[in-house]
């Protein structure tokens, strides 16, 4: 069986190898002996893992020092993860990677045993955003470093699509030097005959998920994205929360569609409970938590109510612009798309909350109002550290910054 697993690993590594490297693998050394990489479906977890495996063996996919196994593959059969790891390690293996870990019933217990039993074996596990690291009695938080992979930024989209080099920038640099930075980016795009606003418009529709470039068809892309949502709810969440029933799954889908049709959505739990005919408010809040953990929605609270975020979010958004547009089609609200993009880019590395005058406050300090090109400072005129993030402008001036530039944070 070990030979079969090695052959499968080699084939899957070849199948998933890609030259484009996401921000994550460029910014993280992954030197720890045990780490878990989480993220929603389709954002490139497996590709990132394969690149790391190939880096480890200096591009030798036939090396017997690495083993990549999707735990739900039929070849695995009745073998335990521990047995696979033990045989691999005894044969000279050094780095083992388990994919779709959330589909294995006792994943946390076995990973703990592998970690404790083979101190020289490096372990990587990939799983759904909804994976509960603290769930059950086998707490892995003291052993594993947990990373969350984000979808592609606007910068990454431009680099992958156009085969050019563009640097990311810190929030401080964007706020202070946005005019210089935007002119540099626009100049690079001018060299290849591309316009920044057209590229940004494309990104909002299909740029968050790297697999668009393999499909290269917007209809097929949105169908695939919708199917991934169904798989996330019907398969991933069911694997993590086995008590979910067919009725629960249907209610989760109804809740997601209800949110998509109301973004930005301010929850009135009792009203939603009545509309969707969900048994009680507690169950409804649990369903919402499942959707948020799965990376399908994002909640934002007011700065003063941060501690109440899980039980009382102020606003709820669909996770990213691509998903929002796939779910709402021609009913898309441009203002909602702008806010979703901004939240998505900032939440990856900053504390973000709603502000009583502007739209958002970043890291408890910087206030930003998001809007179209004609938006003015009237709502935030008396705030010192305040900016406008404006759509449909190529470059800004003073405290007016192009919205698209916030897509260069990673």
C-alpha positions in Angstrom: 0.0 0.0 0.0 2.9 2.4 0.8 4.1 2.2 -2.8 0.5 3.0 -4.1 0.4 6.0 -1.8 3.8 7.3 -3.0 2.7 6.9 -6.6 -0.6 8.7 -5.9 1.3 11.5 -4.2 3.7 11.9 -7.1 0.8 12.0 -9.6 -1.2 14.6 -7.5 1.9 16.8 -7.0 2.4 16.9 -10.8 -1.3 17.6 -11.4 -1.4 20.5 -8.9 1.9 22.1 -9.6 1.7 25.7 -10.8 4.4 28.4 -11.3 2.5 31.3 -9.8 3.3 31.7 -6.1 0.7 33.2 -3.8 1.6 35.9 -1.2 1.4 33.2 1.5 4.3 31.0 0.4 6.4 34.1 -0.3 5.8 35.6 3.2 5.9 32.5 5.4 8.9 30.2 5.9 6.7 27.4 7.2 9.7 26.2 9.3 7.5 24.9 12.2 7.3 21.1 12.4 3.5 21.0 12.4 1.2 23.5 10.7 -2.4 23.6 9.5 -3.5 25.6 6.5 -7.1 26.6 6.4 -9.2 28.4 3.9 -12.3 28.3 1.7 -12.6 26.1 -1.3 -10.9 27.2 -4.5 -8.5 29.8 -3.2 -5.3 27.7 -3.8 -4.5 25.8 -0.6 -3.5 22.6 -2.5 -1.4 24.5 -5.0 0.4 26.3 -2.2 1.0 23.1 -0.4 2.4 21.4 -3.5 4.8 24.4 -4.1 6.1 24.0 -0.5 6.6 20.2 -1.0 8.5 20.8 -4.2 10.6 23.5 -2.5 11.5 21.0 0.2 12.8 18.5 -2.3 14.3 21.1 -4.7 11.6 20.3 -7.3 11.9 16.5 -7.2 8.3 15.2 -7.1 9.6 11.6 -7.1 11.5 12.1 -3.8 10.5 9.5 -1.2 11.0 12.2 1.5 7.6 13.7 0.9 4.1 12.3 0.9 0.9 14.1 -0.1 -2.4 12.3 0.7 -6.0 13.5 0.3 -7.6 11.7 3.3 -10.8 11.0 1.4 -9.1 9.2 -1.5 -10.3 5.6 -2.0 -6.7 4.3 -1.9 -6.5 5.3 1.8 -9.3 2.9 2.5 -9.4 1.7 6.1 -5.8 2.7 6.8 -5.5 5.2 9.7 -3.5 8.4 9.3 -1.2 7.2 12.1 -0.5 3.9 10.2 0.3 5.9 7.0 2.6 8.3 8.8 4.3 5.5 10.7 5.1 3.5 7.5 6.2 6.6 5.7 8.5 7.7 8.5 10.0 4.2 9.0 10.8 4.2 5.2 12.8 7.4 5.5 10.0 9.9 5.0 10.5 13.5 6.3 7.4 15.6 5.4 3.9 14.3 5.2 0.9 16.3 4.1 -2.8 15.5 4.6 -5.4 17.3 2.5 -9.2 17.6 3.2 -8.4 16.7 6.8 -11.9 17.8 8.0 -13.3 14.7 6.2 -11.5 12.3 8.5 -13.5 11.6 11.6 -10.7 11.5 14.3 -8.3 13.8 12.5 -7.3 15.8 15.6 -6.5 12.8 17.8 -4.5 11.1 15.1 -2.5 14.2 14.2 -1.7 14.7 17.8 -0.5 11.1 18.1 1.6 11.4 14.9 3.2 14.6 16.2 4.0 13.1 19.6 5.2 9.7 18.2 7.5 10.9 15.5 9.4 14.0 16.6 11.5 14.3 13.5 8.5 14.1 11.1 7.2 17.4 9.6 3.4 17.5 9.3 1.1 19.6 7.2 -2.7 19.5 7.2 -5.1 21.3 4.9 -8.7 21.9 5.8 -11.9 23.9 5.4 -12.2 27.4 6.9 -14.8 25.9 9.3 -12.3 23.4 10.8 -12.5 23.7 14.6 -8.9 23.3 15.9 -10.1 23.4 19.5 -13.0 20.9 18.9 -13.0 17.8 20.9 -10.5 16.6 23.5 -7.4 16.7 21.3 -6.4 20.4 21.5 -3.8 21.0 18.7 -3.4 24.7 19.4 -0.3 24.1 21.5 1.3 21.9 18.9 0.3 23.3 15.5 0.6 26.7 14.0 -2.6 27.6 12.2 -2.5 29.7 9.0 -5.5 31.1 7.1 -5.0 31.5 3.3 -6.9 34.4 1.8 -8.3 34.6 -1.7 -6.3 36.5 -4.3 -5.7 40.2 -3.8 -6.1 42.6 -6.7 -2.3 42.8 -7.0 -2.0 39.0 -7.2 -4.7 39.0 -9.9 -2.8 41.5 -12.0 0.5 39.6 -11.6 -1.0 36.2 -12.5 -3.1 37.6 -15.4 -0.5 39.8 -17.0 2.7 38.1 -16.1 4.2 41.3 -14.6 5.8 42.1 -11.3 4.0 44.4 -8.8 5.0 44.9 -5.2 2.6 44.9 -2.3 2.4 47.9 0.0 1.7 48.5 3.7 -1.4 50.4 4.7 0.8 53.2 6.0 2.5 53.5 2.7 -0.8 53.6 0.8 -2.2 56.3 3.0 0.9 58.4 2.8 2.3 57.8 -0.7 -0.7 56.7 -2.7 -0.1 59.2 -5.6 3.4 57.9 -6.2 2.4 54.3 -5.9 -0.6 54.5 -8.2 1.4 56.2 -10.9 4.0 53.5 -10.7 1.4 50.8 -11.1 -0.5 52.5 -13.9 2.8 53.0 -15.8 3.5 49.3 -15.6 0.1 48.5 -17.0 0.5 51.1 -19.7 3.5 49.1 -21.0 1.2 46.2 -21.8 -1.8 48.3 -23.0 -4.0 47.6 -19.9 -6.1 50.1 -18.0 -6.3 49.8 -14.2 -10.1 50.5 -13.9 -11.0 47.8 -16.5 -8.7 45.3 -14.7 -10.3 46.2 -11.4 -13.8 45.7 -12.8 -12.7 42.2 -14.0 -11.2 41.4 -10.6 -14.4 42.1 -8.8 -16.2 39.6 -11.0 -13.7 36.7 -11.2 -10.3 37.7 -9.6 -10.6 36.3 -6.1 -10.3 32.7 -7.1 -7.2 31.6 -9.1 -9.0 28.8 -10.9 -10.8 31.3 -13.2 -7.6 31.3 -15.4 -8.0 27.6 -16.0 -11.7 27.9 -16.9 -11.4 31.2 -18.7 -15.1 31.5 -19.0 -17.2 33.7 -16.7 -20.4 31.5 -16.9 -18.5 28.3 -16.1 -16.6 30.1 -13.4 -19.7 31.3 -11.6 -21.3 27.8 -12.0 -18.2 26.3 -10.4 -18.2 28.9 -7.6 -21.9 28.1 -6.9 -21.1 24.4 -6.8 -18.2 25.0 -4.4 -20.7 26.8 -2.1 -23.0 23.8 -2.2 -20.1 21.5 -1.5 -18.9 23.6 1.4 -22.4 23.4 3.0 -23.4 19.9 2.0 -20.0 18.2 2.5 -17.5 20.2 4.5 -19.9 21.5 7.2 -21.6 18.1 7.4 -18.2 16.5 8.0 -17.3 18.9 10.7 -20.8 19.0 12.3 -22.3 15.5 11.9 -25.5 16.5 13.7 -26.5 18.7 10.8 -29.6 17.2 8.9 -31.0 17.7 5.5 -33.4 20.3 6.9 -30.4 22.1 8.5 -28.6 22.2 5.2 -31.6 23.6 3.4 -32.0 26.3 6.1 -28.3 27.2 5.8 -28.6 27.7 2.1 -31.8 29.8 2.7 -30.0 32.0 5.2 -27.0 32.5 2.9 -29.3 33.6 0.0 -31.3 35.8 2.4 -28.0 37.6 3.4 -26.9 37.9 -0.2 -30.2 39.6 -1.1 -29.9 42.1 1.8 -26.2 43.1 1.9 -25.1 45.0 3.9 -27.4 43.0 6.1 -28.2 44.2 9.7 -29.5 41.2 11.5 -32.9 41.2 13.2 -32.8 37.6 14.6 -36.4 37.3 15.5 -37.5 38.6 12.1 -35.2 36.2 10.2 -36.3 33.3 12.4 -39.9 33.9 11.4 -39.2 34.4 7.7 -37.0 31.3 7.3 -39.1 29.3 9.8 -36.1 28.3 12.0 -37.0 26.8 15.3 -35.4 29.4 17.6 -33.0 32.3 17.6 -30.2 30.3 19.2 -30.3 27.8 16.3 -30.3 30.7 13.8 -27.2 32.2 15.4 -25.5 28.8 15.2 -26.3 28.6 11.5 -24.8 32.0 11.0 -21.7 31.0 12.8 -21.3 28.0 10.5 -21.6 30.2 7.4 -19.0 32.6 8.8 -16.6 29.9 9.9 -16.9 28.4 6.4 -15.7 31.6 4.9 -19.0 32.4 3.1 -20.0 35.5 5.0 -18.2 38.2 7.1 -19.5 40.1 10.0 -18.4 43.6 11.1 -19.1 45.1 14.5 -18.9 48.6 15.8 -15.6 49.4 17.6 -17.3 49.6 21.0 -19.1 46.3 20.6 -16.1 44.2 19.5 -16.6 41.7 22.3 -20.1 41.0 21.1 -19.2 40.2 17.5 -20.3 36.6 17.5 -23.7 37.2 19.2 -24.5 40.6 17.9 -22.8 41.6 14.6 -23.8 45.1 13.3 -23.6 44.2 9.6 -23.1 41.0 7.7 -21.6 40.8 4.2 -21.1 38.0 1.7 -17.4 37.1 1.9 -16.0 38.4 -1.3 -17.1 40.4 -4.5 -16.9 37.3 -6.8 -19.2 35.3 -4.6 -21.6 38.2 -4.1 -21.9 38.8 -7.9 -22.3 35.0 -8.6 -25.2 34.9 -6.1 -27.0 38.1 -7.1 -26.3 38.3 -10.8 -28.0 41.4 -12.3 -29.2 42.6 -8.9 -25.7 43.6 -7.7 -25.5 46.8 -5.7 -22.2 48.7 -6.6 -22.0 50.2 -3.1 -22.2 46.7 -1.5 -19.5 45.4 -3.8 -17.2 48.3 -2.9 -17.6 47.7 0.8 -17.1 43.9 0.4 -13.9 44.5 -1.5 -12.6 46.9 1.1 -13.5 44.6 4.0 -11.9 41.7 2.3 -8.6 43.3 1.6 -8.3 45.0 5.0 -9.5 42.2 7.2 -6.6 40.0 6.1 -4.1 41.9 8.2 -5.9 44.6 10.2 -8.5 45.1 12.8 -11.6 46.5 11.1 -14.8 47.9 12.7 -17.8 50.1 11.8 -17.5 53.8 12.6 -20.3 56.0 13.8 -19.4 58.8 11.2 -17.4 57.1 8.4 -17.9 53.6 7.1 -15.0 51.9 8.8 -12.2 52.4 11.4 -8.9 50.6 10.8 -6.8 49.5 13.8 -8.9 51.7 16.1 -7.3 54.8 14.5 -7.9 55.5 10.8 -11.4 56.3 9.5 -12.3 55.5 5.9 -15.4 56.3 4.0 -15.9 54.1 0.9 -17.9 55.4 -2.1 -18.1 56.4 -5.8 -16.0 59.0 -7.4 -18.2 61.9 -6.4 -18.2 61.1 -2.7 -17.1 64.0 -0.5 -15.8 64.5 3.1 -19.1 65.8 4.5 -19.6 62.7 6.8 -16.0 62.7 8.1 -14.9 66.3 7.8 -14.2 66.8 11.5 -12.0 63.7 11.9 -8.3 64.2 11.7 -7.1 60.8 10.5 -9.8 60.2 7.8 -9.7 59.2 4.1 -12.0 58.5 1.2 -11.6 55.3 -0.7 -13.2 56.1 -4.0 -14.2 53.8 -6.9 -13.9 54.7 -10.5 -10.9 56.9 -10.1 -7.4 56.0 -11.4 -5.4 58.2 -9.1 -6.2 60.2 -6.0 -5.1 63.4 -4.3 -4.4 64.3 -0.6 -6.8 62.1 1.4 -8.7 60.8 -1.6 -7.4 57.3 -2.5 -8.4 55.0 -5.3 -10.4 52.1 -3.9 -8.5 49.6 -6.1 -5.2 50.5 -4.4 -6.3 48.8 -1.2 -6.0 45.6 -3.2 -2.2 45.9 -3.0 -2.0 45.2 0.8 -0.8 41.6 0.1 
